[in-house]
Amino acid sequence: MQRQGSIGGSAVIRIRATGIVLLVAHLLFVAWCTLRPLDVPWVMPTNLHPLDGIRADLRLGRPEAARRIGGALGLLAPLGVLLPLAHGRLRVAPLASFVRTVTAGALLSLGIELLQTGVPGRVMDVDSLLLNTTGVALAHAAVVPAARGWLRRRSERRQLRAMRAEESAQGRTPTIPRVGIAP
């Protein structure tokens, strides 16, 4: 039995399988990028003051600030699309989907930041948590509502074509002309 709001038949399996495979691949990439030890002579102290690291990046100049802030925004941004894709539902409340996705992204980012405390050369940075979560939120808001709308319209057109094909295969339904009332 199919859940309400799901895509029909084998399409839901293909979409979910694709979403899960891409999600696992992205998470492995994120783990490789963020949890491998760095061989550095010194390490910056832990940043627990929100926006201090962003301000420091902005003082470095435009290209370096864009690289650092953009990298933090983009690191987990694909989760904003991959998590709903792995879920595989078309008809879901947009706000609920957004909140679930952003919460999952924030928790994953927090987990990464906490794991980094045990990796040589890595420290916890609250600004990374903020930027990663913002990246997930922006990606979800930019892509998921439009993609779900497109997939819903496509699914509805496909269902309409199937109904018309079934109707034409069965032939037209005979109509009985109305007979007037006898005097």
Solvent accessible surface area in square Angstrom, and as a share of the most:
residue,aa,sasa,rsa
1,M,246,1.10
2,Q,87,0.39
3,R,115,0.42
4,Q,160,0.71
5,G,11,0.11
6,S,20,0.13
7,I,18,0.09
8,G,39,0.38
9,G,54,0.52
10,S,67,0.43
11,A,16,0.12
12,V,17,0.10
13,I,119,0.61
14,R,144,0.53
15,I,36,0.18
16,R,67,0.24
17,A,50,0.39
18,T,69,0.40
19,G,0,0.00
20,I,89,0.45
21,V,101,0.58
22,L,85,0.43
23,L,25,0.12
24,V,78,0.45
25,A,54,0.42
26,H,25,0.11
27,L,60,0.30
28,L,121,0.60
29,F,107,0.45
30,V,2,0.01
31,A,39,0.30
32,W,146,0.51
33,C,30,0.18
34,T,10,0.06
35,L,49,0.25
36,R,102,0.37
37,P,88,0.55
38,L,69,0.34
39,D,152,0.79
40,V,67,0.39
41,P,131,0.82
42,W,169,0.59
43,V,68,0.39
44,M,123,0.55
45,P,109,0.68
46,T,68,0.39
47,N,26,0.13
48,L,111,0.55
49,H,124,0.55
50,P,78,0.49
51,L,83,0.42
52,D,58,0.30
53,G,18,0.18
54,I,28,0.14
55,R,121,0.44
56,A,41,0.32
57,D,21,0.11
58,L,108,0.54
59,R,183,0.67
60,L,97,0.48
61,G,29,0.28
62,R,213,0.78
63,P,110,0.69
64,E,53,0.24
65,A,5,0.04
66,A,67,0.52
67,R,154,0.56
68,R,111,0.40
69,I,30,0.15
70,G,36,0.35
71,G,44,0.42
72,A,19,0.15
73,L,50,0.25
74,G,41,0.39
75,L,39,0.20
76,L,0,0.00
77,A,20,0.16
78,P,51,0.32
79,L,1,0.01
80,G,0,0.00
81,V,46,0.26
82,L,18,0.09
83,L,47,0.23
84,P,13,0.08
85,L,50,0.25
86,A,18,0.14
87,H,65,0.29
88,G,3,0.03
89,R,58,0.21
90,L,5,0.03
91,R,106,0.39
92,V,30,0.17
93,A,59,0.46
94,P,102,0.64
95,L,131,0.65
96,A,39,0.31
97,S,3,0.02
98,F,65,0.27
99,V,81,0.46
100,R,118,0.43
101,T,7,0.04
102,V,29,0.16
103,T,68,0.39
104,A,41,0.32
105,G,0,0.00
106,A,30,0.23
107,L,112,0.56
108,L,60,0.30
109,S,0,0.00
110,L,64,0.32
111,G,29,0.28
112,I,16,0.08
113,E,6,0.03
114,L,94,0.47
115,L,109,0.54
116,Q,15,0.07
117,T,85,0.49
118,G,67,0.65
119,V,24,0.14
120,P,88,0.55
121,G,19,0.18
122,R,45,0.16
123,V,47,0.27
124,M,31,0.14
125,D,38,0.20
126,V,24,0.14
127,D,3,0.02
128,S,29,0.18
129,L,35,0.17
130,L,70,0.35
131,L,22,0.11
132,N,6,0.03
133,T,26,0.15
134,T,60,0.35
135,G,3,0.03
136,V,0,0.00
137,A,19,0.14
138,L,105,0.52
139,A,19,0.15
140,H,5,0.02
141,A,61,0.47
142,A,77,0.60
143,V,65,0.37
144,V,8,0.04
145,P,68,0.43
146,A,71,0.55
147,A,41,0.32
148,R,22,0.08
149,G,9,0.09
150,W,132,0.46
151,L,36,0.18
152,R,76,0.28
153,R,128,0.47
154,R,82,0.30
155,S,19,0.12
156,E,84,0.38
157,R,115,0.42
158,R,113,0.41
159,Q,109,0.48
160,L,77,0.38
161,R,139,0.51
162,A,58,0.45
163,M,126,0.56
164,R,151,0.55
165,A,61,0.47
166,E,104,0.47
167,E,115,0.51
168,S,88,0.57
169,A,89,0.69
170,Q,140,0.62
171,G,35,0.33
172,R,226,0.82
173,T,114,0.66
174,P,118,0.74
175,T,124,0.72
176,I,154,0.78
177,P,107,0.67
178,R,235,0.86
179,V,133,0.77
180,G,66,0.63
181,I,173,0.88
182,A,84,0.65
183,P,182,1.14
